[in-house]
Amino acid sequence: MRRIEDIAALEALYGRPGAPSLRKVADRLTPLYRKWIMASKLCILTTVGPDGTDGSPRGDDGPVVLELDPQRLALPDWRGNNRLDSLRNIVVDGRVSLMFLVPGSNNVVRVNGTAILTDDADLRARFDKSGRQPATVIVITTSEIYTQCARALMRAGTWAGVDESTGLPSVGEILAEMTSGEEGGAPYDDAWGARAARTMW
C-alpha cells in the first residue's frame, strides 16, 4: 500500500479548493452563523491530548452552547460516565473542534479553536436546570467557523427517518463481552433507562 507522506502529492490528487470553500470561513460568530449554531441541540466535541484524540457527542434540550461574546462559546459538561477523556485533554491541550448538527439539515457548521475548563459558579448557574448545574463549563475561543459540505450526510441518508439499529448489540452486551460476563448483560440494559433519567442533567 502506497503511503502519501507529502502535502504536494496530496494536493495533486485533489486540486485546489474552490473560492467559496475558503471565503465562507469566519473567525467569530456572524449573524447567520449565530442563528445556525443556536438552533443546534447536538454537537460533536473533538479534543487532543497526550494519549491521543477523543470525540464526544454533546447534547441538550435547547441550544447546546451559550454565546458569551462573538468569539466565545460556553459548553456545559453535564455528568456522564466520569471517564473525563475530553476534559483531561482540554486541561493539558486546549485545541478543540466542534461539529454542530441540526436534524433535517444536511449541512454541518464546524468550529475550530481553543478551550479552557472552568468551574466558575456564576457561569455554571447560567445553565441551571431545576436546581442542577454542570460540574464544569468548557469555554471555547473560536478561530474558525465554517460550513461543511452536505454530501456526507446526504450519502448516509442521515435524516431519512429510517431505523437501521435492528440487530445491533446493546451496551450491556458489549460490556459483557469486554468483561467475560462479569458485568453488563440484560440486567445492565434493563436498569439503564431509569439510571439515565435520574442523571440526565
Secondary structure, DSSP 8 states (H G I E B T S, - for coil): ------HHHHHHHH----HHHHHT-BSS--HHHHHHHHT-SEEEEEEEETTEEEEEEEE-SS-SSEEEETTEEEEEE---SS--HHHHHHHH--EEEEEEE-TT---EEEEEEEEEEE--HHHHHTT-BTTB--SEEEEEEEEEEEEE-THHHHHHTTTS-----TT---HHHHHHHHTTTSS-HHHHHHHHHHHHHHT--
